[in-house]
C-alpha cells in the first residue's frame, strides 16, 4: 500500500476525541459518533462508527457501497440482520459483548438493540464510511417510477411513504405515534433465525 500522508507535517494528527464528532443524535441514549480520514488524517483504509442504542431502536436498513463492516458489541445486545444477495434470505445474528458480525461490502443490513444501554462499534475498511439509507431510497426515488415499476397506485405509494423521513439513521423516529395498541415488539417483526449453529458468520 502506498501512503500519501506526510508524517513529518505539523498538521499530522495521531489522536482524536470521538465524542466531538457526532454523525447523528436521536436522543441521549441513541446516537452515532464517527471517525474517519476527515477527522483523523493519519487514518488510511479504516474508519468507524461508535453507536449507542436503547432497546428496540434500529440502525435503519442500509448498505455501504465502498466498504465491508465489522460490527463489534461492547455492551448490551443486538441482532445484526443481513440480506444475502445470493440466497435472498435475511440472516439474523444475535451478538453480545465480545462478539462480532461481518457485513460484506454492498450488502443490505440493519441492526436492532435487544436491550437498553447497547454500545457497539462499526468498523470499516475504507477511510470514509459511505452509506445508502433505506429512507433515502424510499423518499428520493420518484413516486411515479416506484408505482410504474411495481404496478402500484401512485397515490397509495405516496401516502404509504409520507411519514418516512430521509436520513433516519436510528428509528423509529422520535415523533413516531403508532400508539401502544399498534406497537409490535421487534421479536415479532424479525424473521426467525435460520437453522444451524449460532456464531458462524
PyMOL commands that set and color helices and strands:
alter all, ss='L'
color gray80, all
select helices_A, chain A and resi 18-20+134-140+143-150+154-161+186-189
alter helices_A, ss='H'
color red, helices_A
select strands_A, chain A and resi 22-27+30-35+47-53+58-63+69-75+77-84+89-96+100-103+109-113+118-124+132-133+170-171
alter strands_A, ss='S'
color yellow, strands_A
deselect
rebuild
show_as cartoon
